Amino acid sequence: MPQEIAGDRGATTRRLLGELRPYSGKLGLVLGLVLLGAAAQAGGPWLIGRAIDRYILPG
């Protein structure tokens, strides 16, 4: 069975964005929380490293 190939990706993208428009506020909130979570995960080891360098190793 041959596969169908999408004709116009731009039209598909516009249609998808049109369907998501009513949820734009929630999508923005979710995107912000995802970025905040990623920053918190990336910042954790940095904070631990600073704590070790400042308070554990000098003493």
Secondary structure, 3 states (H helix, E strand, C coil): CCCCCCCCHHHHHHHHHHHHHHHHHHHHHHHHHHHHHHHHHHHHHHHHHHHHHHHHCCC
